Amino acid sequence: MEEAHEPRTRLKTIVVFAMLFAVFGAVVVFAYFATFARPLTTVILVRHAEKKIEPENPDPDLTPEGLARAQQIARMFADAGINAIYATQYKRTQQTVKPLSDRSGVPVTLLNSKQTDELVSQMQTVHRGQTIFVAGHNNSVPAIVSALSNEKFPEIPETEYDNLFIVTIYRFGKAKVTKLKYGSPSP
């Protein structure tokens, strides 16, 4: 009688172990997709390059130094896989990203300088998993970085044009902010 029960016991053991391996395999696949296959959103932000000081002109062009800084941006990020470029309604931000747009073939999307909340929302939904380049202003760039990272960043001093922020937004968890300097140092 014991011999008749042994094949059933062996079969049950094989079935139980096969199911355990199947569950373990499913957990491994789920863990892979939950951690490694997450879309990362990368947002690169700069304040517009050096502008001409014209007290009577609310929308001045860039200086020769500013145009050179815009070329540096294009050289640095033309091959970075930029999916979207944003600039405000002001010429100085548009001129800052124009060389990058020309070299990368990505058109510039214009937005009102006061629409930072809408831009942040688009980055987190429409542009999720993409690389976005934004040229803003001394107050809007820190506001966007603060909104994306839940950290407080102060306004950029009026005389600084060499700040570069890279915000990496993970699918789950906190965003990471890297602040760099680029191009010619601001005085």
KACORKA-V833730 format. One record per run of one state. SS is the DSSP state (H for helix, E for strand, - for the rest). FROM is the first residue (numbers start at 1). TO is the last residue. Records with the same first field share a line. If there is no record, write none. Layout:
# KACORKA-V833730
SS=FROM-TO + FROM-TO
This chain:
# KACORKA-V833730
-=1-1 + 36-40 + 48-50 + 52-61 + 63-63 + 78-83 + 89-90 + 105-107 + 112-115 + 125-130 + 137-139 + 150-162 + 170-175 + 182-187
H=2-35 + 64-77 + 91-104 + 116-124 + 140-149
E=41-47 + 51-51 + 62-62 + 84-88 + 108-111 + 131-136 + 163-169 + 176-181
